[in-house]
Amino acid sequence: MTVHVSIDRDLCIGSGNCVHLSHGAIELDDYDVAEVRDVGAATIEQLRMAQRSCPTAAIGLDES
């Protein structure tokens, strides 16, 4: 299975929930906006938890 993670940078408020739950797959940039770094660093369940924890629903997962 391939997982594609997308982040709507216009919706992201930099809460950091995703960073703590994704174990390196998502990080905050210099502007405190989330960006995908290494999807392989997290399990699919960790990515799902990161997505669910986003207060603005800025994280998209495509599991195909």
N, CA and C atoms as a LAMMPS dump frame, in Angstrom:
ITEM: TIMESTEP
0
ITEM: NUMBER OF ATOMS
192
ITEM: BOX BOUNDS ff ff ff
-5.0000000000000000e+02 5.0000000000000000e+02
-5.0000000000000000e+02 5.0000000000000000e+02
-5.0000000000000000e+02 5.0000000000000000e+02
ITEM: ATOMS id mol type element x y z
1 1 1 N 0.834 -1.172 0
2 1 2 C 0 0 0
3 1 3 C 0.888 1.248 0
4 2 1 N 0.491 2.211 -0.8
5 2 2 C 1.18 3.486 -0.854
6 2 3 C 0.339 4.528 -0.137
7 3 1 N 0.984 5.353 0.668
8 3 2 C 0.285 6.402 1.395
9 3 3 C 0.836 7.745 0.939
10 4 1 N -0.069 8.639 0.574
11 4 2 C 0.314 9.997 0.208
12 4 3 C -0.287 10.938 1.244
13 5 1 N 0.551 11.77 1.835
14 5 2 C 0.105 12.733 2.835
15 5 3 C 0.161 14.115 2.213
16 6 1 N -0.92 14.857 2.362
17 6 2 C -0.937 16.237 1.886
18 6 3 C -1.33 17.151 3.038
19 7 1 N -0.83 18.357 2.992
20 7 2 C -1.146 19.34 4.021
21 7 3 C -1.59 20.619 3.344
22 8 1 N -2.763 21.093 3.737
23 8 2 C -3.255 22.371 3.239
24 8 3 C -2.62 23.454 4.101
25 9 1 N -1.588 24.068 3.582
26 9 2 C -0.813 25.054 4.344
27 9 3 C -1.639 26.295 4.677
28 10 1 N -2.697 26.547 3.935
29 10 2 C -3.562 27.683 4.24
30 10 3 C -4.432 27.411 5.473
31 11 1 N -4.714 26.137 5.737
32 11 2 C -5.524 25.77 6.901
33 11 3 C -4.684 25.541 8.154
34 12 1 N -3.431 25.165 7.99
35 12 2 C -2.581 24.802 9.127
36 12 3 C -2.364 26.011 10.045
37 13 1 N -2.557 25.773 11.36
38 13 2 C -2.309 26.822 12.349
39 13 3 C -1.096 26.496 13.228
40 14 1 N -0.376 25.43 12.902
41 14 2 C 0.852 25.094 13.605
42 14 3 C 0.66 24.58 15.022
43 15 1 N -0.427 23.896 15.28
44 15 2 C -0.673 23.39 16.635
45 15 3 C 0.373 22.363 17.064
46 16 1 N 0.927 21.626 16.104
47 16 2 C 1.979 20.659 16.397
48 16 3 C 1.503 19.278 16.785
49 17 1 N 0.191 19.065 16.86
50 17 2 C -0.309 17.725 17.198
51 17 3 C 0.251 16.686 16.237
52 18 1 N 0.226 16.997 14.964
53 18 2 C 0.675 16.058 13.94
54 18 3 C 2.162 15.732 14.09
55 19 1 N 2.94 16.709 14.474
56 19 2 C 4.384 16.504 14.635
57 19 3 C 4.649 15.468 15.715
58 20 1 N 3.963 15.599 16.828
59 20 2 C 4.172 14.674 17.95
60 20 3 C 3.676 13.268 17.651
61 21 1 N 2.64 13.163 16.841
62 21 2 C 2.046 11.852 16.565
63 21 3 C 2.647 11.147 15.357
64 22 1 N 3.283 11.876 14.463
65 22 2 C 3.755 11.262 13.216
66 22 3 C 5.213 10.807 13.25
67 23 1 N 5.903 11.03 14.343
68 23 2 C 7.254 10.502 14.537
69 23 3 C 8.222 10.817 13.396
70 24 1 N 8.234 12.07 12.962
71 24 2 C 9.181 12.485 11.928
72 24 3 C 8.621 12.571 10.525
73 25 1 N 7.422 12.086 10.316
74 25 2 C 6.832 12.156 8.977
75 25 3 C 6.398 13.579 8.647
76 26 1 N 5.949 14.309 9.658
77 26 2 C 5.501 15.69 9.489
78 26 3 C 6.272 16.554 10.478
79 27 1 N 6.73 17.696 10.021
80 27 2 C 7.456 18.643 10.869
81 27 3 C 6.918 20.041 10.62
82 28 1 N 7.17 20.947 11.544
83 28 2 C 6.833 22.345 11.333
84 28 3 C 8.019 23.04 10.68
85 29 1 N 7.736 23.901 9.711
86 29 2 C 8.806 24.628 9.038
87 29 3 C 9.159 25.892 9.834
88 30 1 N 9.973 26.74 9.259
89 30 2 C 10.424 27.955 9.934
90 30 3 C 9.29 28.931 10.235
91 31 1 N 8.147 28.743 9.584
92 31 2 C 6.982 29.604 9.789
93 31 3 C 5.921 28.932 10.663
94 32 1 N 6.299 27.807 11.288
95 32 2 C 5.393 27.017 12.119
96 32 3 C 4.174 26.516 11.35
97 33 1 N 4.414 26.116 10.127
98 33 2 C 3.395 25.501 9.286
99 33 3 C 3.862 24.076 8.986
100 34 1 N 2.947 23.131 9.082
101 34 2 C 3.3 21.725 8.885
102 34 3 C 3.693 21.445 7.438
103 35 1 N 4.669 20.546 7.299
104 35 2 C 5.069 20.067 5.985
105 35 3 C 5.467 18.607 6.1
106 36 1 N 5.265 17.879 5.026
107 36 2 C 5.613 16.46 4.992
108 36 3 C 7.126 16.347 4.822
109 37 1 N 7.746 15.544 5.677
110 37 2 C 9.193 15.337 5.602
111 37 3 C 9.53 13.925 5.148
112 38 1 N 9.066 12.91 5.873
113 38 2 C 9.426 11.525 5.575
114 38 3 C 8.263 10.612 5.955
115 39 1 N 7.379 10.364 5.002
116 39 2 C 6.19 9.553 5.265
117 39 3 C 6.567 8.19 5.818
118 40 1 N 7.68 7.643 5.387
119 40 2 C 8.111 6.323 5.837
120 40 3 C 8.537 6.268 7.288
121 41 1 N 8.676 7.412 7.937
122 41 2 C 9.097 7.437 9.342
123 41 3 C 7.971 7.041 10.291
124 42 1 N 6.731 7.06 9.806
125 42 2 C 5.575 6.76 10.654
126 42 3 C 4.793 5.589 10.09
127 43 1 N 4.09 4.925 10.966
128 43 2 C 3.184 3.862 10.531
129 43 3 C 1.905 4.503 9.993
130 44 1 N 1.119 3.734 9.288
131 44 2 C -0.138 4.242 8.764
132 44 3 C -1.061 4.665 9.907
133 45 1 N -1.045 3.93 10.997
134 45 2 C -1.89 4.287 12.139
135 45 3 C -1.425 5.602 12.771
136 46 1 N -0.127 5.817 12.851
137 46 2 C 0.377 7.09 13.38
138 46 3 C -0.039 8.253 12.478
139 47 1 N -0.001 8.041 11.172
140 47 2 C -0.425 9.08 10.238
141 47 3 C -1.923 9.34 10.362
142 48 1 N -2.701 8.296 10.552
143 48 2 C -4.144 8.466 10.754
144 48 3 C -4.434 9.258 12.028
145 49 1 N -3.7 8.951 13.097
146 49 2 C -3.88 9.688 14.348
147 49 3 C -3.503 11.157 14.169
148 50 1 N -2.424 11.405 13.439
149 50 2 C -2.01 12.78 13.171
150 50 3 C -3.097 13.513 12.393
151 51 1 N -3.675 12.846 11.409
152 51 2 C -4.745 13.45 10.62
153 51 3 C -5.952 13.776 11.5
154 52 1 N -6.362 12.813 12.319
155 52 2 C -7.533 13.015 13.185
156 52 3 C -7.294 14.1 14.23
157 53 1 N -6.057 14.29 14.642
158 53 2 C -5.763 15.253 15.706
159 53 3 C -5.671 16.697 15.209
160 54 1 N -5.65 16.884 13.91
161 54 2 C -5.5 18.233 13.356
162 54 3 C -6.767 19.053 13.625
163 55 1 N -6.642 20.165 14.361
164 55 2 C -7.829 20.949 14.705
165 55 3 C -8.487 21.651 13.521
166 56 1 N -7.771 21.785 12.413
167 56 2 C -8.332 22.47 11.243
168 56 3 C -8.548 21.536 10.058
169 57 1 N -8.326 20.242 10.239
170 57 2 C -8.469 19.242 9.179
171 57 3 C -7.607 19.586 7.963
172 58 1 N -6.385 20.021 8.237
173 58 2 C -5.47 20.412 7.176
174 58 3 C -4.705 19.239 6.562
175 59 1 N -4.785 18.068 7.171
176 59 2 C -4.012 16.916 6.71
177 59 3 C -4.908 15.966 5.928
178 60 1 N -4.451 15.617 4.743
179 60 2 C -5.149 14.645 3.915
180 60 3 C -4.319 13.392 3.769
181 61 1 N -4.979 12.236 3.792
182 61 2 C -4.319 10.951 3.566
183 61 3 C -4.964 10.261 2.395
184 62 1 N -4.15 9.785 1.478
185 62 2 C -4.633 8.991 0.365
186 62 3 C -3.963 7.64 0.481
187 63 1 N -4.739 6.645 0.852
188 63 2 C -4.217 5.286 1.027
189 63 3 C -4.628 4.439 -0.163
190 64 1 N -3.721 4.318 -1.125
191 64 2 C -4.066 3.51 -2.306
192 64 3 C -3.019 2.463 -2.561
